[in-house]
Amino acid sequence: SYADRQASVNYQTVGFNHSLSELVQSLINQGLSIQHFNEYNYSPYNCFPDMEQIEENQFRLKPFGNKIPLVYSLVVQG
């Protein structure tokens, strides 16, 4: 930290293999058009630490509640 250079700093990073822009641009490059896009603030899988089940087959990251999207759906035409 800039305030205490001797301080122990711990953090965790979560990364994704493909950004949304990479995905969308690859669809555009193939001549497809996006008809529908939706984000969901839950996952159908209990795939991260500290998740809570909110309904059947719906899990959220407990510290963040419904504040971040965890999966999305796309409908394309081409």
C-alpha angles and dihedrals in degrees: 000000000000090000097053115016090190094054118118107242119195125182140159126220128203118196135182126218095227130030121221090247091055091050096045093045092051089054091049091048089056092054095253123139124215111238098174137010126181135170124209125207092217139056126227087223134060090232106146135051116267097026123150128206112238098174137349107306092000122110130173133190100259098218092052103038111190095338100104133046116240102180137013139197130219132193114195134182127203 
